[in-house]
Every structure is written in C-alpha cells, then in structure tokens.
Amino acid sequence: MVITGLRGPVAPVVVMMGVAGTGKSVVGSALAEATGWAFLDADDFHPEANLRKMRGGVPLTDADRWPWLEDLSQLLIDTRVEASAASSLALH
C-alpha cells in the first residue's frame, strides 16, 4: 500500500508493540530486511535513567515513559522511519 501525501508517495509507518520478550525486534528486523525499510528499536532511545531502572528490574512508570514516547513520536515525524518496535505500555 502506498499513501500519497503532499510530498509524493510515502511508505507506511509500522509500529510493533507488545510485552517484553515476544520477538518484536526479531520481527521488525526481518520486516525491514525484507522490505528495505529502516528499522529502529525503540528501546535504544530510552534515557539513561530509564535504562538504569530497567537494568535494576524496576518497572517504568507512565511518567518515565511519556518523555520517551514523545521523543519517539517526533523521531517518526522527522525521519519517517518505516519500522519500529516498542514495549507495550500499561493501560489503565
């Protein structure tokens, strides 16, 4: 599927979400390889404070995640990344 916008054809953006250890990065990498799209793993964009918490087994709070999600959103807008993987959020 090709979406035509004001600047011409745009590849669709694929964001994969799920709980840790479900294979998002594996599937995202395979999709990127098969399509020639770029792939970014959202975990690579966590701030150092979040990484320290995760390494220590401390769950992230919504307050920890919002700045990270805002950064990822802007990254997608700025670079039109076609494939990305992210851990799912706790839904209330």
Phi, psi and omega in degrees: 000131177243129179259127179262125179243194181295335183257011180104192183299140179230131176292145177295152176264131179245120176242120181257130180231149177175173180289163182302141173081014182264359176097017181303314182293322179296312180293317179299318178296317179295319178297315179298318179295319182290329185257343186082008178283162174284155176225131173232135176268118185302331179298335180289351184251008176293143173292160183304323180299319178294318180299319178298316178300312183296319178297328179274003179077017180267123180295144176283146176265169175301323179297327176291322188280327187303311179299322178296315179295321177296319177297317179296319178301314180294322178300315179298319178295314185290324188246351182052050177294134185271336182221133180210154178232140180215143174294147181287158180262155172290127179257137182259000000 
